[in-house]
Amino acid sequence: MYAEVVTITVMVGCILCIIHSWLERGPRETAAFFVGGFVFGIVRENIVSLMPTLYTYPNHPLYVGSAP
């Protein structure tokens, strides 16, 4: 239950940030920033998940590769 609440809260916050950036900076800068950040985060978390002793992920409802 806790993981779902956190996931929904983060998704709503991200959508609000995207809308704000779109209105202030325009679609090109918004896409460059958020797509680049998303790809960086997914790649980083998938690399970290390969290190077994670093930390473990709780049971999240949404995964991309092995990253929540």
The first five atom37 places (N, CA, C, CB, O) and aatype in JSON, in Angstrom:
{
  "aatype": [12, 18, 0, 6, 19, 19, 16, 9, 16, 19, 12, 19, 7, 4, 9, 10, 4, 9, 9, 8, 15, 17, 10, 6, 1, 7, 14, 1, 6, 16, 0, 0, 13, 13, 19, 7, 7, 13, 19, 13, 7, 9, 19, 1, 6, 2, 9, 19, 15, 10, 12, 14, 16, 10, 18, 16, 18, 14, 2, 8, 14, 10, 18, 19, 7, 15, 0, 14],
  "atom_mask": [
    [1, 1, 1, 1, 1],
    [1, 1, 1, 1, 1],
    [1, 1, 1, 1, 1],
    [1, 1, 1, 1, 1],
    [1, 1, 1, 1, 1],
    [1, 1, 1, 1, 1],
    [1, 1, 1, 1, 1],
    [1, 1, 1, 1, 1],
    [1, 1, 1, 1, 1],
    [1, 1, 1, 1, 1],
    [1, 1, 1, 1, 1],
    [1, 1, 1, 1, 1],
    [1, 1, 1, 0, 1],
    [1, 1, 1, 1, 1],
    [1, 1, 1, 1, 1],
    [1, 1, 1, 1, 1],
    [1, 1, 1, 1, 1],
    [1, 1, 1, 1, 1],
    [1, 1, 1, 1, 1],
    [1, 1, 1, 1, 1],
    [1, 1, 1, 1, 1],
    [1, 1, 1, 1, 1],
    [1, 1, 1, 1, 1],
    [1, 1, 1, 1, 1],
    [1, 1, 1, 1, 1],
    [1, 1, 1, 0, 1],
    [1, 1, 1, 1, 1],
    [1, 1, 1, 1, 1],
    [1, 1, 1, 1, 1],
    [1, 1, 1, 1, 1],
    [1, 1, 1, 1, 1],
    [1, 1, 1, 1, 1],
    [1, 1, 1, 1, 1],
    [1, 1, 1, 1, 1],
    [1, 1, 1, 1, 1],
    [1, 1, 1, 0, 1],
    [1, 1, 1, 0, 1],
    [1, 1, 1, 1, 1],
    [1, 1, 1, 1, 1],
    [1, 1, 1, 1, 1],
    [1, 1, 1, 0, 1],
    [1, 1, 1, 1, 1],
    [1, 1, 1, 1, 1],
    [1, 1, 1, 1, 1],
    [1, 1, 1, 1, 1],
    [1, 1, 1, 1, 1],
    [1, 1, 1, 1, 1],
    [1, 1, 1, 1, 1],
    [1, 1, 1, 1, 1],
    [1, 1, 1, 1, 1],
    [1, 1, 1, 1, 1],
    [1, 1, 1, 1, 1],
    [1, 1, 1, 1, 1],
    [1, 1, 1, 1, 1],
    [1, 1, 1, 1, 1],
    [1, 1, 1, 1, 1],
    [1, 1, 1, 1, 1],
    [1, 1, 1, 1, 1],
    [1, 1, 1, 1, 1],
    [1, 1, 1, 1, 1],
    [1, 1, 1, 1, 1],
    [1, 1, 1, 1, 1],
    [1, 1, 1, 1, 1],
    [1, 1, 1, 1, 1],
    [1, 1, 1, 0, 1],
    [1, 1, 1, 1, 1],
    [1, 1, 1, 1, 1],
    [1, 1, 1, 1, 1]
  ],
  "atom_positions": [
    [[0.82, -1.2, 0.0], [0.0, 0.0, 0.0], [0.87, 1.26, 0.0], [-0.93, 0.0, 1.21], [0.59, 2.22, -0.73]],
    [[1.9, 1.26, 0.82], [2.78, 2.42, 0.91], [3.47, 2.7, -0.42], [3.83, 2.21, 2.02], [3.58, 3.86, -0.83]],
    [[3.94, 1.65, -1.1], [4.63, 1.83, -2.38], [3.7, 2.44, -3.42], [5.19, 0.49, -2.88], [4.14, 3.27, -4.22]],
    [[2.44, 2.05, -3.44], [1.49, 2.6, -4.4], [1.24, 4.08, -4.14], [0.17, 1.83, -4.34], [1.16, 4.87, -5.09]],
    [[1.13, 4.47, -2.88], [0.91, 5.88, -2.54], [2.1, 6.72, -2.96], [0.65, 6.03, -1.03], [1.94, 7.81, -3.53]],
    [[3.29, 6.23, -2.69], [4.5, 6.97, -3.08], [4.6, 7.06, -4.59], [5.75, 6.29, -2.5], [4.93, 8.12, -5.12]],
    [[4.32, 5.98, -5.3], [4.39, 5.97, -6.76], [3.4, 6.97, -7.36], [4.11, 4.57, -7.3], [3.76, 7.73, -8.26]],
    [[2.18, 6.99, -6.88], [1.17, 7.92, -7.4], [1.56, 9.36, -7.09], [-0.22, 7.6, -6.79], [1.41, 10.23, -7.95]],
    [[2.05, 9.62, -5.9], [2.47, 10.97, -5.52], [3.61, 11.46, -6.41], [2.89, 11.0, -4.05], [3.6, 12.61, -6.85]],
    [[4.58, 10.62, -6.66], [5.7, 10.99, -7.51], [5.24, 11.23, -8.95], [6.79, 9.91, -7.48], [5.72, 12.17, -9.6]],
    [[4.34, 10.41, -9.45], [3.85, 10.58, -10.81], [3.07, 11.89, -10.97], [2.95, 9.4, -11.21], [3.24, 12.59, -11.97]],
    [[2.24, 12.23, -10.0], [1.48, 13.49, -10.05], [2.44, 14.67, -9.99], [0.46, 13.56, -8.89], [2.28, 15.63, -10.74]],
    [[3.43, 14.62, -9.1], [4.41, 15.69, -9.0], [5.2, 15.86, -10.28], [0.0, 0.0, 0.0], [5.46, 16.99, -10.7]],
    [[5.57, 14.76, -10.91], [6.31, 14.82, -12.17], [5.46, 15.43, -13.28], [6.79, 13.43, -12.59], [5.95, 16.24, -14.06]],
    [[4.2, 15.06, -13.34], [3.29, 15.63, -14.35], [3.14, 17.14, -14.15], [1.91, 14.94, -14.29], [3.14, 17.9, -15.12]],
    [[3.02, 17.57, -12.9], [2.92, 19.0, -12.63], [4.2, 19.74, -13.04], [2.63, 19.23, -11.15], [4.14, 20.85, -13.57]],
    [[5.35, 19.13, -12.8], [6.62, 19.74, -13.21], [6.73, 19.83, -14.73], [7.8, 18.95, -12.64], [7.22, 20.82, -15.26]],
    [[6.27, 18.79, -15.42], [6.3, 18.81, -16.89], [5.4, 19.91, -17.43], [5.87, 17.45, -17.45], [5.79, 20.64, -18.34]],
    [[4.2, 20.03, -16.88], [3.28, 21.08, -17.32], [3.88, 22.47, -17.09], [1.93, 20.97, -16.58], [3.83, 23.32, -17.97]],
    [[4.45, 22.68, -15.92], [5.06, 23.97, -15.6], [6.21, 24.28, -16.56], [5.56, 23.99, -14.15], [6.31, 25.39, -17.07]],
    [[7.07, 23.29, -16.8], [8.19, 23.5, -17.71], [7.7, 23.78, -19.13], [9.11, 22.29, -17.7], [8.26, 24.63, -19.82]],
    [[6.68, 23.07, -19.56], [6.13, 23.25, -20.91], [5.63, 24.69, -21.09], [4.97, 22.25, -21.17], [5.84, 25.3, -22.13]],
    [[4.96, 25.21, -20.06], [4.42, 26.57, -20.15], [5.51, 27.64, -20.07], [3.39, 26.79, -19.05], [5.39, 28.69, -20.7]],
    [[6.55, 27.39, -19.3], [7.61, 28.38, -19.1], [8.73, 28.29, -20.13], [8.2, 28.22, -17.73], [9.24, 29.32, -20.57]],
    [[9.12, 27.09, -20.53], [10.3, 26.9, -21.39], [9.97, 26.44, -22.8], [11.22, 25.9, -20.76], [10.78, 26.63, -23.71]],
    [[8.82, 25.85, -23.0], [8.46, 25.35, -24.33], [8.68, 23.86, -24.45], [0.0, 0.0, 0.0], [9.31, 23.24, -23.59]],
    [[8.16, 23.28, -25.51], [8.19, 21.83, -25.65], [9.58, 21.24, -25.91], [7.29, 21.43, -26.76], [9.87, 20.14, -25.44]],
    [[10.44, 21.95, -26.63], [11.76, 21.38, -26.95], [12.64, 21.24, -25.71], [12.47, 22.24, -27.99], [13.22, 20.18, -25.47]],
    [[12.73, 22.29, -24.92], [13.55, 22.23, -23.7], [12.95, 21.27, -22.69], [13.69, 23.63, -23.08], [13.68, 20.57, -21.99]],
    [[11.63, 21.23, -22.6], [10.97, 20.32, -21.67], [11.26, 18.87, -22.05], [9.45, 20.57, -21.66], [11.61, 18.07, -21.18]],
    [[11.13, 18.54, -23.32], [11.41, 17.17, -23.77], [12.87, 16.81, -23.55], [11.04, 17.01, -25.25], [13.17, 15.71, -23.1]],
    [[13.77, 17.72, -23.87], [15.2, 17.43, -23.67], [15.51, 17.16, -22.21], [16.05, 18.6, -24.19], [16.26, 16.23, -21.89]],
    [[14.96, 17.96, -21.33], [15.25, 17.81, -19.91], [14.64, 16.54, -19.33], [14.75, 19.01, -19.14], [15.34, 15.75, -18.68]],
    [[13.35, 16.32, -19.55], [12.67, 15.2, -18.91], [12.98, 13.86, -19.56], [11.18, 15.43, -18.93], [13.11, 12.86, -18.86]],
    [[13.12, 13.82, -20.87], [13.48, 12.55, -21.51], [14.91, 12.18, -21.14], [13.33, 12.65, -23.06], [15.19, 11.02, -20.84]],
    [[15.81, 13.15, -21.17], [17.18, 12.87, -20.76], [17.28, 12.42, -19.32], [0.0, 0.0, 0.0], [18.01, 11.47, -19.01]],
    [[16.56, 13.08, -18.44], [16.57, 12.69, -17.03], [15.97, 11.31, -16.79], [0.0, 0.0, 0.0], [16.48, 10.55, -15.97]],
    [[14.89, 11.0, -17.52], [14.25, 9.69, -17.38], [15.18, 8.58, -17.85], [12.93, 9.66, -18.16], [15.33, 7.56, -17.18]],
    [[15.81, 8.77, -19.01], [16.72, 7.76, -19.54], [17.92, 7.59, -18.6], [17.2, 8.15, -20.96], [18.33, 6.46, -18.32]],
    [[18.48, 8.69, -18.11], [19.6, 8.6, -17.16], [19.19, 7.82, -15.91], [20.09, 10.01, -16.78], [19.93, 6.95, -15.45]],
    [[18.02, 8.14, -15.36], [17.57, 7.47, -14.14], [17.33, 5.98, -14.34], [0.0, 0.0, 0.0], [17.71, 5.18, -13.49]],
    [[16.72, 5.61, -15.46], [16.47, 4.19, -15.73], [17.77, 3.43, -15.92], [15.58, 4.04, -16.97], [17.94, 2.34, -15.37]],
    [[18.68, 3.99, -16.69], [19.98, 3.32, -16.9], [20.72, 3.18, -15.58], [20.84, 4.11, -17.91], [21.26, 2.12, -15.29]],
    [[20.76, 4.24, -14.79], [21.46, 4.2, -13.5], [20.86, 3.17, -12.55], [21.44, 5.59, -12.85], [21.59, 2.39, -11.95]],
    [[19.55, 3.16, -12.43], [18.91, 2.22, -11.51], [19.06, 0.78, -11.96], [17.44, 2.56, -11.35], [19.17, -0.12, -11.13]],
    [[19.06, 0.54, -13.27], [19.27, -0.82, -13.75], [20.7, -1.28, -13.51], [18.94, -0.91, -15.24], [20.93, -2.46, -13.24]],
    [[21.66, -0.37, -13.59], [23.05, -0.72, -13.28], [23.18, -0.99, -11.78], [24.01, 0.41, -13.7], [23.85, -1.96, -11.39]],
    [[22.57, -0.17, -10.95], [22.65, -0.36, -9.5], [21.99, -1.67, -9.09], [21.98, 0.82, -8.76], [22.44, -2.33, -8.15]],
    [[20.91, -2.06, -9.79], [20.23, -3.31, -9.42], [21.09, -4.53, -9.7], [18.91, -3.43, -10.17], [20.82, -5.6, -9.17]],
    [[22.13, -4.38, -10.51], [23.03, -5.5, -10.78], [24.01, -5.74, -9.63], [23.81, -5.24, -12.08], [24.64, -6.79, -9.56]],
    [[24.14, -4.76, -8.75], [25.03, -4.9, -7.59], [24.21, -5.47, -6.44], [25.68, -3.51, -7.19], [23.44, -4.75, -5.81]],
    [[24.36, -6.76, -6.16], [23.43, -7.43, -5.23], [23.52, -6.97, -3.77], [23.68, -8.89, -5.27], [22.53, -7.08, -3.05]],
    [[24.65, -6.47, -3.33], [24.76, -6.12, -1.92], [24.49, -4.65, -1.63], [26.13, -6.46, -1.43], [24.52, -4.23, -0.47]],
    [[24.21, -3.84, -2.67], [24.04, -2.41, -2.45], [22.73, -2.12, -1.72], [24.08, -1.67, -3.79], [22.75, -1.56, -0.62]],
    [[21.6, -2.47, -2.31], [20.32, -2.38, -1.65], [19.27, -3.11, -2.47], [19.92, -0.92, -1.42], [19.49, -3.4, -3.65]],
    [[18.16, -3.39, -1.86], [17.1, -4.11, -2.56], [15.9, -3.2, -2.71], [16.72, -5.41, -1.8], [15.67, -2.3, -1.9]],
    [[15.14, -3.44, -3.77], [13.95, -2.64, -4.03], [12.74, -3.3, -3.36], [13.73, -2.47, -5.55], [12.61, -4.52, -3.4]],
    [[11.87, -2.51, -2.76], [10.63, -3.09, -2.25], [9.71, -3.46, -3.41], [9.91, -2.09, -1.29], [10.06, -3.25, -4.57]],
    [[8.58, -3.99, -3.12], [7.65, -4.43, -4.15], [6.87, -3.25, -4.71], [6.68, -5.49, -3.59], [5.84, -2.86, -4.15]],
    [[7.36, -2.66, -5.81], [6.69, -1.53, -6.45], [5.72, -2.01, -7.52], [7.72, -0.57, -7.07], [5.91, -3.09, -8.08]],
    [[4.69, -1.24, -7.81], [3.71, -1.68, -8.81], [4.18, -1.47, -10.25], [2.42, -0.95, -8.61], [3.57, -2.03, -11.16]],
    [[5.23, -0.69, -10.49], [5.66, -0.37, -11.84], [7.17, -0.48, -11.96], [5.2, 1.04, -12.24], [7.9, 0.13, -11.18]],
    [[7.64, -1.26, -12.91], [9.08, -1.43, -13.14], [9.41, -1.17, -14.6], [9.55, -2.86, -12.73], [8.61, -1.48, -15.48]],
    [[10.58, -0.58, -14.87], [11.13, -0.46, -16.21], [12.46, -1.2, -16.17], [11.31, 1.07, -16.66], [13.41, -0.73, -15.56]],
    [[12.51, -2.34, -16.8], [13.66, -3.23, -16.63], [13.59, -3.78, -15.21], [0.0, 0.0, 0.0], [12.6, -4.41, -14.84]],
    [[14.62, -3.55, -14.43], [14.57, -3.94, -13.03], [14.51, -2.73, -12.1], [15.77, -4.81, -12.69], [14.68, -2.87, -10.89]],
    [[14.27, -1.56, -12.66], [14.21, -0.33, -11.88], [12.75, 0.06, -11.61], [14.95, 0.81, -12.6], [11.92, 0.09, -12.53]],
    [[12.44, 0.36, -10.35], [11.06, 0.8, -10.06], [10.81, 2.22, -10.54], [10.78, 0.71, -8.56], [9.71, 2.75, -10.37]]
  ]
}
